């Protein structure tokens, strides 16, 4: 029943998305969609690619951290043959909002809340700002959706009651580690540690406490192992080819606090509109005034809220302390990373308060005094927001909503005082709480559609991608060809090309197997790509751009001297070899994602530059006409980050292959994690049965 109710609200909210008339904006239509499509299209889980060749001259697949690789729901879609179109991705994203709401509802049920209160909590989480203001960021939304499930999985009852507790907890943790933004992973790790400490402190039985910690350790270990197919190649690569980003995350300003109540798209709030909202339905804040810290649910919620607010609002102001924390410097968006923690904490605390009020546990005099105080605080906060630049319409809507919530609370107080203490008031008032919460959430977000509800139709698709997804995918080129064609560039000159390097028009490179100079990829960690970009900005950038845009080509340069690309004759753009190419004959045998083969015949020793990016892991092997091959050697890089190698006189088959970190260790870790989880769950359940029988 709760799942059906939540599904109904989810469908009403995202009806346009489910029907294909709306989608999510900006980054959602950029690299998030293109990389996910490309990762599964080129191999997927069964044959994961080591190199993604389509955009930015190609890059190692383990750098596609935000592509959704090894994410089981996407793997299932791929296995079922479902093409990951924009509409499928949109529906998939909307279902994550429902998934997060169901997780929050189940968490409250596990913590002992009545069904109505648990449903209220699920709806409040469903309408939290993350799932609306941040919809362009797929990994942030998925992280928020999994977070309540993670907290549920770390509860002692979840781990100890059934044999599947450990396997399920390990699965939940592994999927969060696979799909979540790295900054959110760090935030959730600290929040989970606080949650575990609270649960351990709550348990008064030393034997039960030890058992919980042992099972928890087993589940966490297995979850980490099961996430290794994604993270092991990255870890095995180490620092090779990577640069560490050095930045201090921007502190969250005090103006963001007003977005708990007021619109986040107001000009009064600085910063990215997707990264500045803390909003929750007003009923959440009103419920907090009924709680008592003596109840465990209230303590859990308050602890998580305070912890999240401190790390979101205060810690970024002290970067020296932040860099001392393990993983503290990973977060680029403190508000987005800590918001699910703050929201879940507030909802737990509010659920505790509403539970007390609906059960008649709040004395009438105390309830009236608390209502008056809350009304004063709420009115003062709204008026302060208006004085700080929020418009009057925001004031009217917030006050009207506050009046409705106050009226609901007063009716519940009146009915509670007329009934025996401890009994639930009429179910109609619990339903009213749910309806008011959902209505408040729906109306608030519907009034701000920019970040979550843009229209989607044929014209918008053409504007976003420069064509239609179906046309691109139906005309896909084979993965293995003889010679790479010219790379596509968006922009008519060097400056435009650099400015538009993140254009979503590059998505078609993944969809149609088209090779492109740039793309909507996050490659800030890649040294070679950053060096290439800086070279394009520098002197000779135009010649470099022209060269890498050409069809597959070798530039013959002197054995000694500079290795920068000179100004080239565009009449030779399609020539196999250019530069000092007298006596050099080049033909093309194979071009694929991870392997390139040339046939080179030269009367003298020469040095060549490929119009391909150099990344550690590309290896060169020369084979003569008799089939004898030399030892593979690492391909060198030019000062502009292109591949370069030398070849002696003769006729040679030149084999280049990208050998990245192996996926095998990650798969072995996954299998080991599954086996340990199953064995640990079975042994724990068997021991529990034996203890219960004794």
KAHU-V176924 format. One record per residue. N is the residue number from 0. RES is the residue in three letters. PSI is psi in whole degrees, 0 to 359 (NA if undefined). Layout:
BEGIN
n/res/psi
N/RES/PSI
N/RES/PSI
END
This chain:
BEGIN
n/res/psi
0/UNK/309
1/UNK/321
2/UNK/320
3/UNK/320
4/UNK/314
5/UNK/321
6/UNK/323
7/UNK/311
8/UNK/321
9/UNK/318
10/UNK/316
11/UNK/318
12/UNK/317
13/UNK/30
14/UNK/317
15/UNK/326
16/UNK/317
17/UNK/329
18/UNK/356
19/UNK/10
20/UNK/355
21/UNK/161
22/UNK/202
23/UNK/152
24/UNK/176
25/UNK/245
26/UNK/331
27/UNK/321
28/UNK/0
29/UNK/235
30/UNK/329
31/UNK/314
32/UNK/315
33/UNK/314
34/UNK/319
35/UNK/314
36/UNK/312
37/UNK/322
38/UNK/315
39/UNK/328
40/UNK/323
41/UNK/350
42/UNK/313
43/UNK/202
44/UNK/323
45/UNK/329
46/UNK/67
47/UNK/135
48/UNK/150
49/UNK/338
50/UNK/129
51/UNK/111
52/UNK/351
53/UNK/318
54/UNK/159
55/UNK/34
56/UNK/12
57/UNK/154
58/UNK/159
59/UNK/138
60/UNK/332
61/UNK/349
62/UNK/349
63/UNK/61
64/UNK/330
65/UNK/18
66/UNK/348
67/UNK/15
68/UNK/141
69/UNK/12
70/UNK/119
71/UNK/318
72/UNK/319
73/UNK/324
74/UNK/320
75/UNK/316
76/UNK/317
77/UNK/319
78/UNK/328
79/UNK/358
80/UNK/19
81/UNK/120
82/UNK/132
83/UNK/71
84/UNK/174
85/UNK/321
86/UNK/317
87/UNK/317
88/UNK/323
89/UNK/313
90/UNK/317
91/UNK/319
92/UNK/317
93/UNK/324
94/UNK/334
95/UNK/327
96/UNK/316
97/UNK/319
98/UNK/316
99/UNK/320
100/UNK/318
101/UNK/318
102/UNK/318
103/UNK/319
104/UNK/314
105/UNK/325
106/UNK/315
107/UNK/323
108/UNK/318
109/UNK/329
110/UNK/4
111/UNK/9
112/UNK/148
113/UNK/162
114/UNK/316
115/UNK/319
116/UNK/320
117/UNK/321
118/UNK/320
119/UNK/316
120/UNK/317
121/UNK/318
122/UNK/320
123/UNK/319
124/UNK/322
125/UNK/322
126/UNK/16
127/UNK/158
128/UNK/330
129/UNK/317
130/UNK/7
131/UNK/306
132/UNK/332
133/UNK/19
134/UNK/342
135/UNK/339
136/UNK/101
137/UNK/315
138/UNK/334
139/UNK/319
140/UNK/315
141/UNK/322
142/UNK/314
143/UNK/325
144/UNK/325
145/UNK/341
146/UNK/313
147/UNK/326
148/UNK/322
149/UNK/313
150/UNK/321
151/UNK/317
152/UNK/336
153/UNK/4
154/UNK/140
155/UNK/319
156/UNK/324
157/UNK/320
158/UNK/333
159/UNK/342
160/UNK/322
161/UNK/161
162/UNK/335
163/UNK/6
164/UNK/310
165/UNK/311
166/UNK/319
167/UNK/318
168/UNK/319
169/UNK/319
170/UNK/315
171/UNK/313
172/UNK/316
173/UNK/319
174/UNK/324
175/UNK/318
176/UNK/331
177/UNK/321
178/UNK/345
179/UNK/154
180/UNK/138
181/UNK/321
182/UNK/323
183/UNK/324
184/UNK/315
185/UNK/315
186/UNK/317
187/UNK/329
188/UNK/315
189/UNK/319
190/UNK/321
191/UNK/324
192/UNK/319
193/UNK/317
194/UNK/315
195/UNK/320
196/UNK/319
197/UNK/319
198/UNK/321
199/UNK/318
200/UNK/327
201/UNK/330
202/UNK/118
203/UNK/348
204/UNK/116
205/UNK/321
206/UNK/315
207/UNK/323
208/UNK/315
209/UNK/319
210/UNK/317
211/UNK/314
212/UNK/325
213/UNK/312
214/UNK/322
215/UNK/315
216/UNK/319
217/UNK/315
218/UNK/318
219/UNK/316
220/UNK/313
221/UNK/321
222/UNK/319
223/UNK/316
224/UNK/321
225/UNK/347
226/UNK/357
227/UNK/335
228/UNK/327
229/UNK/313
230/UNK/338
231/UNK/315
232/UNK/321
233/UNK/318
234/UNK/320
235/UNK/329
236/UNK/331
237/UNK/222
238/UNK/4
239/UNK/123
240/UNK/3
241/UNK/152
242/UNK/144
243/UNK/128
244/UNK/132
245/UNK/109
246/UNK/157
247/UNK/127
248/UNK/141
249/UNK/128
250/UNK/148
251/UNK/121
252/UNK/162
253/UNK/336
254/UNK/334
255/UNK/334
256/UNK/330
257/UNK/336
258/UNK/355
259/UNK/332
260/UNK/330
261/UNK/166
262/UNK/139
263/UNK/345
264/UNK/6
265/UNK/143
266/UNK/346
267/UNK/340
268/UNK/121
269/UNK/163
270/UNK/178
271/UNK/128
272/UNK/339
273/UNK/353
274/UNK/32
275/UNK/18
276/UNK/135
277/UNK/16
278/UNK/142
279/UNK/157
280/UNK/144
281/UNK/331
282/UNK/334
283/UNK/314
284/UNK/326
285/UNK/327
286/UNK/333
287/UNK/331
288/UNK/351
289/UNK/354
290/UNK/165
291/UNK/131
292/UNK/350
293/UNK/339
294/UNK/137
295/UNK/318
296/UNK/319
297/UNK/319
298/UNK/317
299/UNK/312
300/UNK/315
301/UNK/320
302/UNK/314
303/UNK/323
304/UNK/310
305/UNK/316
306/UNK/313
307/UNK/317
308/UNK/320
309/UNK/313
310/UNK/336
311/UNK/314
312/UNK/328
313/UNK/313
314/UNK/319
315/UNK/341
316/UNK/350
317/UNK/75
318/UNK/331
319/UNK/319
320/UNK/321
321/UNK/319
322/UNK/345
323/UNK/336
324/UNK/134
325/UNK/122
326/UNK/0
327/UNK/330
328/UNK/2
329/UNK/324
330/UNK/127
331/UNK/343
332/UNK/81
333/UNK/321
334/UNK/315
335/UNK/324
336/UNK/324
337/UNK/349
338/UNK/316
339/UNK/326
340/UNK/313
341/UNK/315
342/UNK/313
343/UNK/321
344/UNK/314
345/UNK/321
346/UNK/320
347/UNK/315
348/UNK/317
349/UNK/319
350/UNK/322
351/UNK/318
352/UNK/313
353/UNK/325
354/UNK/318
355/UNK/317
356/UNK/315
357/UNK/335
358/UNK/359
359/UNK/21
360/UNK/355
361/UNK/118
362/UNK/145
363/UNK/317
364/UNK/315
365/UNK/319
366/UNK/318
367/UNK/319
368/UNK/315
369/UNK/321
370/UNK/318
371/UNK/317
372/UNK/316
373/UNK/320
374/UNK/318
375/UNK/314
376/UNK/315
377/UNK/312
378/UNK/318
379/UNK/319
380/UNK/317
381/UNK/315
382/UNK/320
383/UNK/322
384/UNK/318
385/UNK/320
386/UNK/335
387/UNK/10
388/UNK/353
389/UNK/146
390/UNK/164
391/UNK/330
392/UNK/324
393/UNK/321
394/UNK/313
395/UNK/313
396/UNK/317
397/UNK/316
398/UNK/322
399/UNK/317
400/UNK/319
401/UNK/323
402/UNK/319
403/UNK/315
404/UNK/318
405/UNK/316
406/UNK/318
407/UNK/315
408/UNK/318
409/UNK/322
410/UNK/316
411/UNK/319
412/UNK/315
413/UNK/316
414/UNK/324
415/UNK/323
416/UNK/340
417/UNK/1
418/UNK/160
419/UNK/141
420/UNK/142
421/UNK/347
422/UNK/147
423/UNK/139
424/UNK/175
425/UNK/139
426/UNK/340
427/UNK/330
428/UNK/331
429/UNK/320
430/UNK/320
431/UNK/320
432/UNK/316
433/UNK/315
434/UNK/317
435/UNK/318
436/UNK/312
437/UNK/319
438/UNK/317
439/UNK/314
440/UNK/315
441/UNK/313
442/UNK/321
443/UNK/311
444/UNK/327
445/UNK/332
446/UNK/353
447/UNK/70
448/UNK/351
449/UNK/317
450/UNK/356
451/UNK/357
452/UNK/40
453/UNK/152
454/UNK/151
455/UNK/118
456/UNK/185
457/UNK/321
458/UNK/318
459/UNK/321
460/UNK/316
461/UNK/319
462/UNK/324
463/UNK/318
464/UNK/349
465/UNK/16
466/UNK/190
467/UNK/138
468/UNK/314
469/UNK/322
470/UNK/320
471/UNK/311
472/UNK/328
473/UNK/339
474/UNK/26
475/UNK/138
476/UNK/156
477/UNK/155
478/UNK/333
479/UNK/121
480/UNK/176
481/UNK/313
482/UNK/134
483/UNK/132
484/UNK/181
485/UNK/147
486/UNK/143
487/UNK/145
488/UNK/133
489/UNK/121
490/UNK/143
491/UNK/349
492/UNK/178
493/UNK/314
494/UNK/316
495/UNK/319
496/UNK/319
497/UNK/318
498/UNK/322
499/UNK/21
500/UNK/341
501/UNK/20
502/UNK/140
503/UNK/353
504/UNK/339
505/UNK/351
506/UNK/326
507/UNK/341
508/UNK/319
509/UNK/317
510/UNK/321
511/UNK/5
512/UNK/46
513/UNK/139
514/UNK/136
515/UNK/151
516/UNK/319
517/UNK/187
518/UNK/166
519/UNK/65
520/UNK/147
521/UNK/97
522/UNK/32
523/UNK/335
524/UNK/346
525/UNK/113
526/UNK/311
527/UNK/319
528/UNK/324
529/UNK/324
530/UNK/318
531/UNK/316
532/UNK/317
533/UNK/327
534/UNK/324
535/UNK/327
536/UNK/333
537/UNK/190
538/UNK/135
539/UNK/10
540/UNK/324
541/UNK/318
542/UNK/321
543/UNK/316
544/UNK/318
545/UNK/319
546/UNK/313
547/UNK/344
548/UNK/339
549/UNK/160
550/UNK/162
551/UNK/130
552/UNK/150
553/UNK/132
554/UNK/116
555/UNK/126
556/UNK/162
557/UNK/150
558/UNK/331
559/UNK/151
560/UNK/193
561/UNK/160
562/UNK/18
563/UNK/151
564/UNK/124
565/UNK/173
566/UNK/128
567/UNK/154
568/UNK/115
569/UNK/345
570/UNK/341
571/UNK/18
572/UNK/329
573/UNK/0
574/UNK/143
575/UNK/321
576/UNK/141
577/UNK/178
578/UNK/219
579/UNK/65
580/UNK/14
581/UNK/128
582/UNK/10
583/UNK/125
584/UNK/127
585/UNK/133
586/UNK/160
587/UNK/133
588/UNK/325
589/UNK/139
590/UNK/118
591/UNK/183
592/UNK/319
593/UNK/8
594/UNK/135
595/UNK/135
596/UNK/128
597/UNK/158
598/UNK/114
599/UNK/128
600/UNK/123
601/UNK/144
602/UNK/355
603/UNK/161
604/UNK/133
605/UNK/161
606/UNK/135
607/UNK/157
608/UNK/127
609/UNK/151
610/UNK/56
611/UNK/150
612/UNK/144
613/UNK/127
614/UNK/136
615/UNK/130
616/UNK/341
617/UNK/125
618/UNK/146
619/UNK/135
620/UNK/127
621/UNK/134
622/UNK/133
623/UNK/185
624/UNK/342
625/UNK/355
626/UNK/358
627/UNK/134
628/UNK/145
629/UNK/180
630/UNK/134
631/UNK/138
632/UNK/155
633/UNK/134
634/UNK/137
635/UNK/167
636/UNK/144
637/UNK/176
638/UNK/348
639/UNK/13
640/UNK/34
641/UNK/157
642/UNK/137
643/UNK/144
644/UNK/161
645/UNK/154
646/UNK/132
647/UNK/172
648/UNK/148
649/UNK/188
650/UNK/121
651/UNK/143
652/UNK/116
653/UNK/115
654/UNK/122
655/UNK/134
656/UNK/137
657/UNK/122
658/UNK/96
659/UNK/181
660/UNK/139
661/UNK/145
662/UNK/348
663/UNK/313
664/UNK/323
665/UNK/318
666/UNK/322
667/UNK/319
668/UNK/320
669/UNK/311
670/UNK/317
671/UNK/318
672/UNK/318
673/UNK/315
674/UNK/315
675/UNK/319
676/UNK/314
677/UNK/315
678/UNK/316
679/UNK/319
680/UNK/318
681/UNK/315
682/UNK/319
683/UNK/318
684/UNK/321
685/UNK/317
686/UNK/323
687/UNK/317
688/UNK/320
689/UNK/319
690/UNK/321
691/UNK/323
692/UNK/328
693/UNK/NA
END
